[in-house]
Amino acid sequence: MRYPYEPQDYVRCTCCGIDVRNVPGENVYLNLPDGNSYPSDDGYGMCIACGGDPSADVNDTSEANIRKRLGYGMIVFYNARIEIMERALNPENAALFKKLDYASKISLVIKAVEDGLIV
């Protein structure tokens, strides 16, 4: 496929497949907090809709803002693991887990992934 622009100026989103300008603020792979970029195949990156909006308020813990910060790709990742955790818990703990807010559930999923309990 021939692009109507220079390939290095745009990258393809690895999640949804749209073309994204290869600049911080549009390609979230270039928005890591340490100033580095996320490693990816040449010509690929991730759009804000899939990878999360880095300009979202980190102090706003509402579910809507957390979802905005995460983006579609990460929401799907976390929601799948939240369901796995709910099914794996005994009924009493599952009831307690279901009462947690979204941010707390995500924190527990992150911990379980880091500890190698789920992937």
Order of alpha helices (4+ residues) and beta strands (2+ residues): beta-beta-beta-alpha-alpha-alpha-alpha
